[in-house]
Amino acid sequence: QVQLIESGGGLVQPGGSLKLSCVVSTRTFISIGLMGWYRQAPGKQRELVAQITTDGRAEYGDHEMGRFAISRDNVKNTAYLQMNALEPEDTAVYYCNAWILLPGRDVGVEHWGEGTLVTVSL
């Protein structure tokens, strides 16, 4: 049983900051590969926000414009998303994603968190 537990969402004013966290919770695993954050705004498709490899190489979606930063702590099995200069257009449910290799498997399996709501509004 694998769970991705997100936290850190909430209501913030335009120009404000939030830091999201995603903890991979599982009794046993071989390794955690690529981790990422996606978001889905009402009426829109889910889109990539940022993703990061095990050794820290990051890739960002087109809209972050240097405002977001993804990081991870491999000891804590946790990924973070620091979001600065938030805009109302950033309002969405943010989902954590991770590829996890479990015992007995040859390849990693993609897992998703349940999402955390970020609302940017006055």
N, C-alpha and C positions, 0 to 999 in steps of 0.2 A: 504494500500500500504506500503510495507516494502522494504527498501533499505539498503544494506550493502555497505558502501562507503569505499574503500581501498585507502591508500596513502602510500608513502614512498619508492616505488620501484625506480629503476634506474640502472645506470652503476656504478660499483665499481671494484676496482682492487683486485686481490687475496690477502687475508689477511685483507681486509677491513671490515667495519661494515655498516649495515643498520638497521633502525628500521621501521617496518611496523605498520600502524594503520588501524583499522577497526571500523567505527562508524555505529551503528544501527540507522537508521533514519526511524521513523514511527510516525504517529499522536497518535496512541493509541496502547498499548499492556499491557498484564497482567504481563508477566515476560519474561526475557531472560535467557535461561538455558545454556547448554553447548555451548561454543564458541571455534572455532578452526581455524587453518591455514592448508591448503593443498597446494600442488604444483604439477604442471604438466610440465615436460620437453618435448621438441619436440620428438615425437615418443614413448613416454612412458605413462604409466597410471598415473592417478592422485593418489597421495599418501599423507598420513597424515604426517604433520610436527609436529604439537603440538596441544593440546586441553586443555581447562581449564574449570572447573566447576564454578558455581556461587560463591562457597565459597573458590575458589582459588587453588583447587587441580589440578595439571598439569600432563599431560602425553605426552611423546615425541615419535616420530618415531625412527627407529633404527639407522638412519644415522647422527643424530645431534651431537653425541659424546660430549655433554656438551657445544656445541658452541652456541646454541639458547636458548632463554628464553621467555616464553609466560607469559603475565600478562593481567589484565583487571581492568577497573575502572567502577564499577557498577553504579556510579552516572552519569558518562558521557556516559554510554552504549557503551563503547569502549574496544576493545581488542588490544593488542600490541604484536609484535614479534620482539625481539631484536636478531639480527643475527651478530655474531662475527666470525672472522677467516674464512671469506667466501672463498669458493673454486670454480673453474670453474664448477664443478659438481653441484653446487647449482643453477646454471642458470636455470630459469623456470618462469612460470607464477604462482604467489602465490595467492590463493583464500581464502577469509574469509568465514567462515561458522558459522551459529548460529541457535539454536533451539528457536523459539519464540512462546509463548502462546498468542494468540490474543483473544479479547473479543468474546464470543459466541462459543468458541472452548473448547473441553475437553482435547485435547492433543496439545503439541507444534508441530509446523511445521518447517521443515528444510528450511533455506534460504541460498542463496549463493551470494557473490559479483561477480563483473564482472572480477576481477583479476587485479593484478599489476605485471608488468614484472620486474624481477630482473636479471640483466646480470652481471656476474663476469668475467672480462676479462682485459688483459693488455691494 
